[in-house]
Every structure is written in structure tokens, then in C-alpha cells.
């Protein structure tokens, strides 16, 4: 169980660093909103985070 927790933490930290490097502060804020909404079970907060991430990813196509 401890190994699974450590691996999960490493994956989340790596994703946060990659998102921060690629999309800047807005990407980190979107990821934090999404994670916070999922863990606290607030759909509006997780939806806001998902919309921020979707807009950041779709921005070059628009």
C-alpha cells in the first residue's frame, strides 16, 4: 500500500511539473482546481478546473 501511495504521489508531482512547464501558472491552477473538486466532491470546482485545462489545451487550435 505504501508503494502505491509513493508511486501515485510521484505521478501527480510529475504531471504538475509538466503542466506548469508547458502551460504555466494557469495549468497548475486548473490542475489544482480539478484535484480539489474531485477530492472534496464539489462538482462545480472540478468542472471549473476541467474547463481551464480544456481551454489551455484547445487554445492553439482556436
PDB file as gemmi writes it, atoms N, CA and C in Angstrom:
CRYST1    1.000    1.000    1.000  90.00  90.00  90.00 P 1                      
ATOM      1  N   UNK A   1       0.825  -1.185   0.000  1.00  0.00           N  
ATOM      2  CA  UNK A   1       0.000   0.000   0.000  1.00  0.00           C  
ATOM      3  C   UNK A   1       0.873   1.254   0.000  1.00  0.00           C  
ATOM      4  N   UNK A   2       1.960   1.213   0.739  1.00  0.00           N  
ATOM      5  CA  UNK A   2       2.861   2.357   0.796  1.00  0.00           C  
ATOM      6  C   UNK A   2       3.500   2.611  -0.568  1.00  0.00           C  
ATOM      7  N   UNK A   3       3.838   1.552  -1.269  1.00  0.00           N  
ATOM      8  CA  UNK A   3       4.444   1.692  -2.590  1.00  0.00           C  
ATOM      9  C   UNK A   3       3.465   2.343  -3.562  1.00  0.00           C  
ATOM     10  N   UNK A   4       2.205   1.955  -3.509  1.00  0.00           N  
ATOM     11  CA  UNK A   4       1.183   2.539  -4.375  1.00  0.00           C  
ATOM     12  C   UNK A   4       1.007   4.026  -4.086  1.00  0.00           C  
ATOM     13  N   UNK A   5       1.059   4.413  -2.828  1.00  0.00           N  
ATOM     14  CA  UNK A   5       0.939   5.820  -2.446  1.00  0.00           C  
ATOM     15  C   UNK A   5       2.136   6.621  -2.959  1.00  0.00           C  
ATOM     16  N   UNK A   6       3.327   6.066  -2.818  1.00  0.00           N  
ATOM     17  CA  UNK A   6       4.522   6.760  -3.300  1.00  0.00           C  
ATOM     18  C   UNK A   6       4.526   6.903  -4.817  1.00  0.00           C  
ATOM     19  N   UNK A   7       4.108   5.869  -5.522  1.00  0.00           N  
ATOM     20  CA  UNK A   7       4.056   5.927  -6.980  1.00  0.00           C  
ATOM     21  C   UNK A   7       3.002   6.937  -7.423  1.00  0.00           C  
ATOM     22  N   UNK A   8       1.856   6.934  -6.772  1.00  0.00           N  
ATOM     23  CA  UNK A   8       0.807   7.895  -7.099  1.00  0.00           C  
ATOM     24  C   UNK A   8       1.244   9.323  -6.867  1.00  0.00           C  
ATOM     25  N   UNK A   9       1.938   9.561  -5.780  1.00  0.00           N  
ATOM     26  CA  UNK A   9       2.446  10.902  -5.479  1.00  0.00           C  
ATOM     27  C   UNK A   9       3.475  11.343  -6.507  1.00  0.00           C  
ATOM     28  N   UNK A  10       4.343  10.436  -6.890  1.00  0.00           N  
ATOM     29  CA  UNK A  10       5.359  10.770  -7.898  1.00  0.00           C  
ATOM     30  C   UNK A  10       4.713  11.099  -9.242  1.00  0.00           C  
ATOM     31  N   UNK A  11       3.675  10.367  -9.614  1.00  0.00           N  
ATOM     32  CA  UNK A  11       2.987  10.633 -10.880  1.00  0.00           C  
ATOM     33  C   UNK A  11       2.296  11.987 -10.847  1.00  0.00           C  
ATOM     34  N   UNK A  12       1.649  12.302  -9.738  1.00  0.00           N  
ATOM     35  CA  UNK A  12       0.961  13.594  -9.610  1.00  0.00           C  
ATOM     36  C   UNK A  12       1.964  14.739  -9.645  1.00  0.00           C  
ATOM     37  N   UNK A  13       3.063  14.610  -8.945  1.00  0.00           N  
ATOM     38  CA  UNK A  13       4.076  15.666  -8.956  1.00  0.00           C  
ATOM     39  C   UNK A  13       4.706  15.839 -10.333  1.00  0.00           C  
ATOM     40  N   UNK A  14       4.935  14.745 -11.027  1.00  0.00           N  
ATOM     41  CA  UNK A  14       5.489  14.836 -12.384  1.00  0.00           C  
ATOM     42  C   UNK A  14       4.492  15.497 -13.330  1.00  0.00           C  
ATOM     43  N   UNK A  15       3.213  15.155 -13.211  1.00  0.00           N  
ATOM     44  CA  UNK A  15       2.189  15.778 -14.055  1.00  0.00           C  
ATOM     45  C   UNK A  15       2.071  17.265 -13.760  1.00  0.00           C  
ATOM     46  N   UNK A  16       2.160  17.638 -12.499  1.00  0.00           N  
ATOM     47  CA  UNK A  16       2.089  19.048 -12.133  1.00  0.00           C  
ATOM     48  C   UNK A  16       3.279  19.827 -12.693  1.00  0.00           C  
ATOM     49  N   UNK A  17       4.465  19.251 -12.631  1.00  0.00           N  
ATOM     50  CA  UNK A  17       5.644  19.918 -13.162  1.00  0.00           C  
ATOM     51  C   UNK A  17       5.562  20.054 -14.684  1.00  0.00           C  
ATOM     52  N   UNK A  18       5.112  19.009 -15.350  1.00  0.00           N  
ATOM     53  CA  UNK A  18       4.974  19.053 -16.800  1.00  0.00           C  
ATOM     54  C   UNK A  18       3.924  20.079 -17.213  1.00  0.00           C  
ATOM     55  N   UNK A  19       2.803  20.102 -16.507  1.00  0.00           N  
ATOM     56  CA  UNK A  19       1.749  21.064 -16.813  1.00  0.00           C  
ATOM     57  C   UNK A  19       2.210  22.482 -16.536  1.00  0.00           C  
ATOM     58  N   UNK A  20       2.927  22.687 -15.450  1.00  0.00           N  
ATOM     59  CA  UNK A  20       3.443  24.014 -15.133  1.00  0.00           C  
ATOM     60  C   UNK A  20       4.476  24.483 -16.136  1.00  0.00           C  
ATOM     61  N   UNK A  21       5.258  23.570 -16.659  1.00  0.00           N  
ATOM     62  CA  UNK A  21       6.282  23.920 -17.634  1.00  0.00           C  
ATOM     63  C   UNK A  21       5.652  24.219 -18.988  1.00  0.00           C  
ATOM     64  N   UNK A  22       4.628  23.451 -19.354  1.00  0.00           N  
ATOM     65  CA  UNK A  22       4.003  23.611 -20.657  1.00  0.00           C  
ATOM     66  C   UNK A  22       3.002  24.752 -20.691  1.00  0.00           C  
ATOM     67  N   UNK A  23       2.127  24.842 -19.682  1.00  0.00           N  
ATOM     68  CA  UNK A  23       1.014  25.786 -19.706  1.00  0.00           C  
ATOM     69  C   UNK A  23       1.120  26.893 -18.658  1.00  0.00           C  
ATOM     70  N   UNK A  24       2.145  26.891 -17.868  1.00  0.00           N  
ATOM     71  CA  UNK A  24       2.361  27.971 -16.911  1.00  0.00           C  
ATOM     72  C   UNK A  24       1.484  27.873 -15.672  1.00  0.00           C  
ATOM     73  N   UNK A  25       1.284  29.012 -15.060  1.00  0.00           N  
ATOM     74  CA  UNK A  25       0.542  29.077 -13.804  1.00  0.00           C  
ATOM     75  C   UNK A  25      -0.917  28.679 -14.003  1.00  0.00           C  
ATOM     76  N   UNK A  26      -1.493  29.034 -15.145  1.00  0.00           N  
ATOM     77  CA  UNK A  26      -2.894  28.691 -15.411  1.00  0.00           C  
ATOM     78  C   UNK A  26      -3.098  27.174 -15.434  1.00  0.00           C  
ATOM     79  N   UNK A  27      -2.157  26.440 -15.963  1.00  0.00           N  
ATOM     80  CA  UNK A  27      -2.257  24.987 -15.979  1.00  0.00           C  
ATOM     81  C   UNK A  27      -2.198  24.385 -14.595  1.00  0.00           C  
ATOM     82  N   UNK A  28      -1.338  24.924 -13.755  1.00  0.00           N  
ATOM     83  CA  UNK A  28      -1.237  24.434 -12.376  1.00  0.00           C  
ATOM     84  C   UNK A  28      -2.516  24.753 -11.607  1.00  0.00           C  
ATOM     85  N   UNK A  29      -3.049  25.951 -11.813  1.00  0.00           N  
ATOM     86  CA  UNK A  29      -4.300  26.329 -11.128  1.00  0.00           C  
ATOM     87  C   UNK A  29      -5.439  25.426 -11.587  1.00  0.00           C  
ATOM     88  N   UNK A  30      -5.518  25.148 -12.894  1.00  0.00           N  
ATOM     89  CA  UNK A  30      -6.551  24.249 -13.395  1.00  0.00           C  
ATOM     90  C   UNK A  30      -6.437  22.851 -12.815  1.00  0.00           C  
ATOM     91  N   UNK A  31      -5.214  22.343 -12.734  1.00  0.00           N  
ATOM     92  CA  UNK A  31      -4.997  21.015 -12.160  1.00  0.00           C  
ATOM     93  C   UNK A  31      -5.355  20.988 -10.682  1.00  0.00           C  
ATOM     94  N   UNK A  32      -4.983  22.034  -9.952  1.00  0.00           N  
ATOM     95  CA  UNK A  32      -5.317  22.084  -8.529  1.00  0.00           C  
ATOM     96  C   UNK A  32      -6.819  22.193  -8.312  1.00  0.00           C  
ATOM     97  N   UNK A  33      -7.511  22.988  -9.136  1.00  0.00           N  
ATOM     98  CA  UNK A  33      -8.967  23.073  -9.019  1.00  0.00           C  
ATOM     99  C   UNK A  33      -9.620  21.730  -9.306  1.00  0.00           C  
ATOM    100  N   UNK A  34      -9.135  21.058 -10.328  1.00  0.00           N  
ATOM    101  CA  UNK A  34      -9.689  19.749 -10.669  1.00  0.00           C  
ATOM    102  C   UNK A  34      -9.467  18.742  -9.545  1.00  0.00           C  
ATOM    103  N   UNK A  35      -8.255  18.692  -9.017  1.00  0.00           N  
ATOM    104  CA  UNK A  35      -7.948  17.754  -7.933  1.00  0.00           C  
ATOM    105  C   UNK A  35      -8.714  18.095  -6.664  1.00  0.00           C  
ATOM    106  N   UNK A  36      -8.812  19.377  -6.351  1.00  0.00           N  
ATOM    107  CA  UNK A  36      -9.543  19.795  -5.156  1.00  0.00           C  
ATOM    108  C   UNK A  36     -11.020  19.464  -5.276  1.00  0.00           C  
ATOM    109  N   UNK A  37     -11.597  19.686  -6.444  1.00  0.00           N  
ATOM    110  CA  UNK A  37     -13.013  19.378  -6.645  1.00  0.00           C  
ATOM    111  C   UNK A  37     -13.311  17.898  -6.554  1.00  0.00           C  
ATOM    112  N   UNK A  38     -12.407  17.078  -7.070  1.00  0.00           N  
ATOM    113  CA  UNK A  38     -12.621  15.626  -7.015  1.00  0.00           C  
ATOM    114  C   UNK A  38     -12.488  15.116  -5.590  1.00  0.00           C  
ATOM    115  N   UNK A  39     -11.489  15.590  -4.859  1.00  0.00           N  
ATOM    116  CA  UNK A  39     -11.282  15.082  -3.500  1.00  0.00           C  
ATOM    117  C   UNK A  39     -12.350  15.570  -2.532  1.00  0.00           C  
ATOM    118  N   UNK A  40     -12.868  16.782  -2.728  1.00  0.00           N  
ATOM    119  CA  UNK A  40     -13.896  17.295  -1.823  1.00  0.00           C  
ATOM    120  C   UNK A  40     -15.302  17.041  -2.334  1.00  0.00           C  
ATOM    121  N   UNK A  41     -15.413  16.430  -3.517  1.00  0.00           N  
ATOM    122  CA  UNK A  41     -16.696  16.083  -4.137  1.00  0.00           C  
ATOM    123  C   UNK A  41     -17.576  17.303  -4.390  1.00  0.00           C  
ATOM    124  N   UNK A  42     -16.939  18.357  -4.910  1.00  0.00           N  
ATOM    125  CA  UNK A  42     -17.650  19.560  -5.347  1.00  0.00           C  
ATOM    126  C   UNK A  42     -17.587  19.600  -6.868  1.00  0.00           C  
ATOM    127  N   UNK A  43     -18.689  19.268  -7.535  1.00  0.00           N  
ATOM    128  CA  UNK A  43     -18.644  19.211  -9.000  1.00  0.00           C  
ATOM    129  C   UNK A  43     -18.375  20.555  -9.660  1.00  0.00           C  
ATOM    130  N   UNK A  44     -18.789  21.650  -9.044  1.00  0.00           N  
ATOM    131  CA  UNK A  44     -18.564  22.954  -9.673  1.00  0.00           C  
ATOM    132  C   UNK A  44     -17.082  23.307  -9.695  1.00  0.00           C  
ATOM    133  N   UNK A  45     -16.352  22.962  -8.643  1.00  0.00           N  
ATOM    134  CA  UNK A  45     -14.919  23.255  -8.591  1.00  0.00           C  
ATOM    135  C   UNK A  45     -14.152  22.375  -9.571  1.00  0.00           C  
ATOM    136  N   UNK A  46     -14.512  21.099  -9.617  1.00  0.00           N  
ATOM    137  CA  UNK A  46     -13.825  20.211 -10.559  1.00  0.00           C  
ATOM    138  C   UNK A  46     -14.176  20.567 -11.998  1.00  0.00           C  
ATOM    139  N   UNK A  47     -15.393  21.015 -12.242  1.00  0.00           N  
ATOM    140  CA  UNK A  47     -15.771  21.448 -13.592  1.00  0.00           C  
ATOM    141  C   UNK A  47     -14.998  22.695 -14.001  1.00  0.00           C  
ATOM    142  N   UNK A  48     -14.811  23.618 -13.079  1.00  0.00           N  
ATOM    143  CA  UNK A  48     -14.042  24.824 -13.379  1.00  0.00           C  
ATOM    144  C   UNK A  48     -12.600  24.461 -13.727  1.00  0.00           C  
ATOM    145  N   UNK A  49     -12.007  23.546 -12.990  1.00  0.00           N  
ATOM    146  CA  UNK A  49     -10.655  23.101 -13.297  1.00  0.00           C  
ATOM    147  C   UNK A  49     -10.567  22.407 -14.643  1.00  0.00           C  
ATOM    148  N   UNK A  50     -11.572  21.586 -14.954  1.00  0.00           N  
ATOM    149  CA  UNK A  50     -11.582  20.898 -16.245  1.00  0.00           C  
ATOM    150  C   UNK A  50     -11.740  21.887 -17.394  1.00  0.00           C  
ATOM    151  N   UNK A  51     -12.554  22.922 -17.202  1.00  0.00           N  
ATOM    152  CA  UNK A  51     -12.732  23.930 -18.248  1.00  0.00           C  
ATOM    153  C   UNK A  51     -11.447  24.710 -18.463  1.00  0.00           C  
ATOM    154  N   UNK A  52     -10.757  25.058 -17.390  1.00  0.00           N  
ATOM    155  CA  UNK A  52      -9.483  25.780 -17.521  1.00  0.00           C  
ATOM    156  C   UNK A  52      -8.475  24.939 -18.299  1.00  0.00           C  
ATOM    157  N   UNK A  53      -8.369  23.669 -17.960  1.00  0.00           N  
ATOM    158  CA  UNK A  53      -7.430  22.795 -18.672  1.00  0.00           C  
ATOM    159  C   UNK A  53      -7.836  22.601 -20.126  1.00  0.00           C  
ATOM    160  N   UNK A  54      -9.135  22.461 -20.383  1.00  0.00           N  
ATOM    161  CA  UNK A  54      -9.594  22.287 -21.752  1.00  0.00           C  
ATOM    162  C   UNK A  54      -9.313  23.533 -22.594  1.00  0.00           C  
ATOM    163  N   UNK A  55      -9.507  24.709 -22.014  1.00  0.00           N  
ATOM    164  CA  UNK A  55      -9.223  25.939 -22.746  1.00  0.00           C  
ATOM    165  C   UNK A  55      -7.730  26.097 -23.026  1.00  0.00           C  
ATOM    166  N   UNK A  56      -6.904  25.688 -22.089  1.00  0.00           N  
ATOM    167  CA  UNK A  56      -5.458  25.772 -22.306  1.00  0.00           C  
ATOM    168  C   UNK A  56      -5.001  24.822 -23.397  1.00  0.00           C  
ATOM    169  N   UNK A  57      -5.591  23.633 -23.445  1.00  0.00           N  
ATOM    170  CA  UNK A  57      -5.200  22.659 -24.445  1.00  0.00           C  
ATOM    171  C   UNK A  57      -5.740  23.049 -25.819  1.00  0.00           C  
ATOM    172  N   UNK A  58      -6.950  23.597 -25.867  1.00  0.00           N  
ATOM    173  CA  UNK A  58      -7.587  23.928 -27.146  1.00  0.00           C  
ATOM    174  C   UNK A  58      -7.170  25.289 -27.687  1.00  0.00           C  
ATOM    175  N   UNK A  59      -6.492  26.109 -26.900  1.00  0.00           N  
ATOM    176  CA  UNK A  59      -6.137  27.457 -27.325  1.00  0.00           C  
ATOM    177  C   UNK A  59      -5.326  27.493 -28.622  1.00  0.00           C  
ATOM    178  N   UNK A  60      -4.336  26.629 -28.839  1.00  0.00           N  
ATOM    179  CA  UNK A  60      -3.599  26.702 -30.105  1.00  0.00           C  
ATOM    180  C   UNK A  60      -4.478  26.366 -31.323  1.00  0.00           C  
ATOM    181  N   UNK A  61      -5.511  25.561 -31.141  1.00  0.00           N  
ATOM    182  CA  UNK A  61      -6.386  25.190 -32.247  1.00  0.00           C  
ATOM    183  C   UNK A  61      -7.366  26.309 -32.573  1.00  0.00           C  
ATOM    184  N   UNK A  62      -7.645  27.167 -31.612  1.00  0.00           N  
ATOM    185  CA  UNK A  62      -8.621  28.226 -31.867  1.00  0.00           C  
ATOM    186  C   UNK A  62      -7.919  29.346 -32.487  1.00  0.00           C  
TER     187      UNK A  62                                                      
END                                                                             
